[in-house]
């Protein structure tokens, strides 16, 4: 059901021991007929937590000063004034050491 004042979706809530439909604009329905509030937990919709970090940054050939690995992720950030070059950040694909390079 929708709010007659602002056309937003009405949310079922408990108010004074009764179930009512209310809106964020302050409207509450006077009609409390057969409003049932319930939550369902379906076992079929389980969320699997994966303990693997997925890196979406681009890779480049850059040597890590810590482990001498020759591949690193990189990204650019404008850390100084707009008329100056951006700062390049690198993260080693092997040991995850992070460093920056200025142009």
MARDREN-217569 format. One line per 5 residues: number of its first residue (from 0); for each residue x, y, z of C-alpha. Coordinates in Angstrom, 1 decimal. Example, Ala and Ser with C-alpha at 12.3 -4.5 7.8 and 13.67 -1.06 7.14 Angstrom:
0> 12.3:-4.5:7.8; 13.7:-1.1:7.1
END
This chain:
0> 0.0:0.0:0.0; 1.1:3.6:-0.6; 0.8:6.7:1.5; -2.2:9.0:0.4; -0.1:12.1:1.4
5> 3.2:11.5:-0.4; 2.7:8.3:-2.4; 5.6:6.6:-0.6; 5.5:2.9:0.3; 3.8:2.3:3.7
10> 5.8:0.2:6.2; 4.1:-2.1:8.7; 5.1:-1.2:12.4; 3.8:-1.9:15.9; 2.3:1.1:17.5
15> 0.6:0.9:20.9; 0.4:-2.9:20.7; -1.3:-2.8:17.3; 0.1:-3.3:13.8; -0.3:-0.1:11.7
20> 1.0:1.0:8.3; 3.1:4.2:8.6; 5.1:6.4:6.4; 8.2:8.5:6.8; 6.2:11.7:6.3
25> 4.3:11.0:9.5; 1.2:9.5:8.2; -0.2:6.4:10.0; -3.2:4.4:8.8; -6.2:4.1:11.1
30> -7.1:0.8:9.5; -5.4:-2.0:11.3; -7.3:-4.9:9.8; -5.3:-8.1:9.3; -1.9:-6.5:9.1
35> 0.7:-9.3:9.8; 4.3:-8.6:10.4; 6.6:-11.5:9.8; 10.1:-12.3:8.7; 11.1:-15.4:6.7
40> 14.5:-16.9:6.5; 14.8:-19.2:3.6; 17.6:-21.8:3.8; 18.0:-21.8:0.0; 19.3:-18.2:0.0
45> 22.5:-18.8:2.0; 25.3:-16.3:1.5; 28.7:-17.8:1.2; 31.6:-15.8:2.7; 34.8:-16.2:0.7
50> 38.0:-15.5:2.5; 39.8:-14.5:-0.6; 40.7:-11.0:-1.5; 39.8:-10.1:-5.0; 41.9:-7.3:-6.5
55> 40.4:-5.3:-9.3; 43.3:-2.9:-9.8; 45.4:-2.9:-13.0; 48.8:-4.5:-12.9; 52.1:-3.2:-14.2
60> 55.8:-4.1:-14.3; 57.3:-2.4:-11.2; 59.8:-3.8:-8.8; 58.9:-4.1:-5.2; 61.7:-2.7:-3.0
65> 60.8:-5.1:-0.2; 60.6:-8.5:-1.9; 62.0:-7.8:-5.4; 58.8:-9.0:-7.1; 58.5:-7.5:-10.5
70> 54.7:-7.0:-10.6; 52.5:-4.5:-8.8; 49.0:-3.1:-8.8; 48.7:0.6:-9.4; 46.3:3.5:-9.1
75> 46.5:7.3:-9.5; 45.4:9.9:-6.9; 45.4:13.7:-7.3; 47.1:14.6:-4.0; 48.4:18.0:-4.9
80> 47.1:21.0:-6.8; 45.1:20.4:-10.0; 47.8:21.8:-12.2; 50.4:19.3:-10.9; 50.9:15.7:-11.8
85> 49.0:13.0:-9.9; 50.7:10.6:-7.4; 51.1:7.0:-8.5; 50.5:4.3:-5.8; 51.8:0.8:-6.2
90> 51.0:-2.4:-4.2; 53.1:-5.5:-4.7; 51.1:-8.5:-5.9; 53.2:-10.9:-3.8; 53.8:-9.2:-0.3
95> 51.3:-6.4:-0.6; 53.9:-3.7:0.3; 52.5:-0.3:-0.8; 54.6:2.6:-2.0; 54.1:5.8:-4.0
100> 56.0:7.5:-6.8; 55.8:11.2:-7.8; 56.1:12.3:-11.4
END
